[in-house]
């Protein structure tokens, strides 16, 4: 059986990750293939609940502890991810490994350390960066923004990290300020291209 692909969407909040992840899942399933959608942080776990509390001011953790929580939240799902991939299911992730590198680096953490602590997670076969200016992203959500979403200086540094990471093989960087349909078409083209490389 052919192993499934793991596709990760990355970018700032309000860049359209959830929308494009759902559209890609629907397109894959429309072809008759199995596809699962995962969103990180996964708030339904104990670690996910702790992340939610921290993001909404109920806990105060230093940057390294926050990233360790995010990484642990992904490791909680590692066995399920590996099972799905082994049985040929494509997995689409709304945020994955690169998020911790981007946000951690923006807080002054070592990007090599952030990559190292995640090296036992199944690697993404394709990472799609939905690149958007922080001011434009913030304008898409006027209320109920978490502490990261309110910090435009931080988000500028996050964007810089994402752009640096996107120069690596296995990435596709797309302009997320365009209409959703145009982005979705480019996402599917990138997916098809990666599929053809198997």
C-alpha positions in Angstrom: 0.0 0.0 0.0 1.3 3.5 -0.9 2.0 5.6 2.1 -0.1 8.7 2.6 1.2 12.2 2.3 1.3 14.7 5.1 0.5 18.2 3.9 1.0 21.1 6.3 -0.4 24.6 6.0 1.5 27.4 7.7 1.2 31.1 8.1 -0.1 33.9 10.4 -3.5 33.7 12.0 -6.2 34.8 9.5 -4.0 33.9 6.5 -6.6 31.4 5.4 -5.0 28.2 6.6 -8.2 26.5 7.9 -10.2 27.5 4.8 -7.5 26.2 2.4 -6.9 23.0 4.5 -10.7 22.2 4.3 -10.8 22.9 0.6 -7.8 20.7 -0.1 -9.4 17.9 2.0 -12.6 18.2 0.1 -10.8 18.1 -3.3 -8.8 15.0 -2.2 -12.0 13.2 -1.0 -13.8 14.2 -4.2 -11.2 12.1 -6.1 -12.1 9.1 -3.9 -9.0 9.2 -1.7 -9.0 9.1 2.1 -8.0 12.3 3.8 -7.9 13.5 7.5 -7.7 17.1 8.7 -5.8 17.9 11.9 -5.6 21.3 13.4 -2.8 22.3 15.9 -2.9 23.2 18.7 -5.5 20.4 19.3 -7.3 21.9 22.2 -9.3 18.7 23.1 -6.3 17.2 25.0 -5.0 18.1 28.4 -2.0 19.7 26.9 -4.2 21.5 24.4 -6.4 22.9 27.2 -3.3 24.2 28.9 -2.2 26.0 25.7 -5.6 27.5 25.4 -5.4 28.9 28.9 -2.0 30.4 28.3 -3.1 32.0 25.1 -6.0 33.7 26.8 -4.2 35.0 29.8 -5.0 32.3 32.4 -1.4 31.1 32.6 1.9 32.8 32.2 4.7 30.6 30.6 8.1 31.7 29.2 8.5 31.2 25.4 10.4 28.0 25.7 7.8 26.3 27.9 5.0 27.4 25.5 6.8 25.9 22.5 7.4 22.7 24.5 3.7 22.5 25.1 3.0 23.0 21.4 5.5 20.3 20.4 4.1 17.9 23.1 0.6 18.5 21.7 1.8 17.3 18.3 3.6 14.3 19.8 0.3 13.3 21.4 -1.0 12.7 17.9 2.1 11.0 16.5 0.8 7.4 16.8 -2.5 8.3 15.0 -0.6 10.3 12.3 1.7 7.3 11.7 -1.3 4.9 11.5 -3.1 7.0 9.0 -0.1 7.5 6.8 0.7 3.8 6.9 -2.8 2.9 5.6 -2.5 5.4 2.7 -4.5 8.3 4.2 -3.5 11.8 3.2 -3.2 14.1 6.3 -3.8 17.8 6.0 -2.5 19.8 9.0 -3.6 23.3 9.9 -0.2 24.2 11.5 2.6 21.7 12.1 6.3 21.6 12.9 7.2 24.9 11.2 4.9 26.9 13.5 7.0 26.2 16.6 10.1 27.2 14.7 8.5 30.4 13.4 6.9 31.6 16.6 9.7 30.3 18.8 12.3 32.0 16.7 10.3 35.2 16.8 10.5 35.0 20.6 14.3 34.7 20.5 14.6 30.9 20.8 17.1 28.8 18.8 15.5 27.6 15.5 17.8 24.6 15.4 16.7 23.5 18.9 13.0 23.9 17.9 13.6 21.7 14.9 15.6 19.1 16.8 12.9 18.5 19.5 10.4 17.8 16.7 12.6 15.5 14.6 10.8 12.3 15.7 7.5 13.6 14.4 6.5 12.4 10.9 7.9 15.0 8.5 5.6 17.0 6.2 5.8 15.9 2.6 4.7 19.4 1.5 4.5 22.6 3.6 2.3 25.4 2.1 3.0 28.9 3.4 0.1 31.2 3.1 2.1 34.5 3.2 0.3 37.6 4.3 1.3 41.0 5.7 0.6 41.1 9.5 -1.5 44.3 9.2 -3.7 42.7 6.6 -4.1 39.6 8.7 -5.0 41.5 11.8 -7.6 43.5 9.9 -9.4 40.2 9.1 -10.2 39.6 12.8 -11.1 42.7 14.8 -12.2 41.0 18.1 -11.2 38.1 20.4 -7.6 38.1 19.3 -5.2 36.1 21.5 -2.0 37.6 22.8 0.1 36.6 19.8 -2.5 38.0 17.3 -2.4 41.4 19.0 1.4 41.7 18.7 2.2 43.0 15.2 5.9 43.3 15.9 6.0 39.7 16.9 4.0 38.7 13.8 6.4 40.5 11.5 9.2 38.4 13.0 7.1 35.2 12.6 6.6 36.1 9.0 10.3 36.5 8.5 11.0 33.1 9.9 8.3 31.5 7.7 9.8 33.1 4.6 13.3 31.9 5.6 12.0 28.3 6.2 10.1 28.4 2.9 13.4 28.6 1.0 13.9 25.0 1.9 12.9 22.1 -0.5 9.4 20.8 0.1 7.8 24.2 0.5 5.4 26.2 -1.6 4.9 29.9 -0.7 1.6 31.5 -1.9 0.3 35.0 -1.7 -2.5 34.8 0.8 -3.9 38.2 0.1 -5.5 37.0 -3.2 -9.1 35.6 -3.6 -9.7 32.2 -2.0 -10.4 30.5 -5.3 -7.1 31.5 -6.8 -5.2 30.3 -3.7 -7.1 27.0 -3.7 -6.2 26.4 -7.3 -2.5 27.0 -6.5 -2.7 24.8 -3.4 -4.1 21.9 -5.5 -1.4 22.4 -8.2 1.3 22.2 -5.5 -0.4 19.1 -4.0 -0.6 17.4 -7.5 3.0 18.2 -8.1 4.1 16.6 -4.9 1.9 13.6 -5.6 3.6 13.1 -9.0 7.0 13.0 -7.2 6.2 9.8 -5.3 
